[in-house]
């Protein structure tokens, strides 16, 4: 637990910490400890309700997940919010809507690892609810985040080998914001003509998630293993994709990518979706990727001005939200045993 945001690559099943930009008081932490510590020591969560307003409105993903996860574009958030309220009242249910700034700010510059880390965190939320609602809008597939939520739902509908059944119970479409009627996923999928993932995509997606999920990966994978650890590396790479060369590079972990508001997709139709390009860590063009992101050097970020290499638009960057931290434990094989274990990365956002 923490009164300030945890490092972005820290996620636990028993966790009490604010999101980026917020803080918890001692009063908040004290109530959570009083209710949860005895239960945690017994290996469970307490079903107690919270009196503190901050705790009461906080979303407890593993402790008490909502009944549905709503995937929606931030551009239609107000519309989706009204629909959510109507649906909850009619069916006495609860729906989780992830706030626009929960995992990344709308125009935040992020690394490739950070982008897929956000997807992995969203997948934990989706699996916690087990039921996904896709609030379809004309610009739904323009966003990396909503497209990735759809991709995750598509993958999780496949059978999980250990249990030989889907990882989530149900996916439905919301096609009419004025009606609480839900469209069955197979019907909506065929009607919208969304492309299926081929087998190579089905195999690649879990590798992307495994190498970004805070529960299964860490930045110390950039340090080459030694001795007996090399055998473990060989097994993990073949079985789960860990230590794959494309996921241990400095560019994957550290190179910040800028979203170009000019080059981003606009009203991409469902049938135009290209899952292969979506899952590429770099597009065929070295200049800009599928969703309009391009890499920027640290000196460019610090100057506050960058130029899109594709459309040549001059973009203004600002750091108004401090830093995000990354937890990087020191390994015994490292020469520098006194380096900081927390890295600070400025939060850069694009302004036109």
WOWOUR-V158868 format. One line per field, one symbol per residue. psi: psi as a letter, one per 20 degrees, with the letter a starting at -180 (. if undefined). Layout:
psi=???
This chain:
psi=qqirprqikpprhnpnqrrpirqqrhgghgggghhhghghhjkrqqjqqqhphghhiqonghgmqrhqpooqqhhkggghggggggggghjlrpppopqhjghqqhkqpqrgghghhhggghhggghhhippponprhjgjiphghhhgggggggiirpoghikrqiqgqpqqohoijqjpppqggghgggilpqqprhhghhhghggghjhphhirqiiiiopqqchhhggggghghgijqjphijjqhhghhoppppoihiqqolpqhiipnhghhjphqrhpigqahjjqqqqqhhgghhjpqppigijppqpqqnikcqqqponqpqhiqgnjjqqipqppqopqpp.
